[in-house]
Amino acid sequence: MPCCDFYYITHKLSIFTFELNHTMLAKAQLKSIFPDWEEGLYDAIIENAELKEASAGSILLKQGQNIKSAMLVIEGTVKLYQENEDGGEYFMYHLNPGEACAVTLVCNYHHEKSQVLAKAVTDISYLSIPIVFMDKWLNEFKSWHYFVIRTYRSRYEELLKTIHETAFKNMDERLEFYIKRQVRQFGNTVNLTHQEIANDLNTSREVISRLLKKMENNGWIKMNRNSFDWVKQ
């Protein structure tokens, strides 16, 4: 065998081995993040989904945007908001690894436009699944059907909690509920400005600053330079 042919074949084999290992790694990673899927669904995801990345602060979905793909989070955290006519935002819930954006699933299924804003809180990676596979996989894979149903139920329960806090609680209680959600998501240190919290709760920075000062005086939080620690038991 000529020397150049030997090196060409060796090079091709090394590329094939890398691609095979990459596929195996991707499949193992999918199984660790989405452990309840069928074997064939993992293969379908690897074959048809696109792995994308976005930096913290990136807008992933805009209100009124036509949805062409579903979004499944692999790494990082996504924040979903509801926007009003004046451009104000109200925080709804987080998406974490192993979770899907129910809004994109609904919009995909009914061919509707997005009613929410989705923003990356941290650097993230996510799977983008083209719309054409939504109906197909619902009929083909029971595990995908159950995954979609669980996603709807989880988001519905989260929204019920948010509605309850908004409709039946005063701003003091709403702020406490909001902070506890942030603590569950990111730990006891809350790295948010007063303005960011005010934006999420659709109120003024002055109101949030006053309530945080009250919480500090009550021994619930410890203020730092650009953050605060939740210390209430």
Secondary structure, DSSP 4 states (H G I P E B T S, - for coil): --HHHHHHHHHHHHHHHHHHHHHHHHHHHHHHHSTTS-HHHHHHHHHH-EEEEE-TT-EEE-TTPBP-EEEEEEES-EEEEEE-TTS-EEEEEEE-TT-B-HHHHHHHHHT-B--SEEEESS-EEEEEEETTHHHHHHHH-HHHHHHHHHHHHHHHHHHHHHHHHHHHS-HHHHHHHHHHHHHHHH-SEE---HHHHHHHHTS-HHHHHHHHHHHHHTTSEEE-SS-EEE---
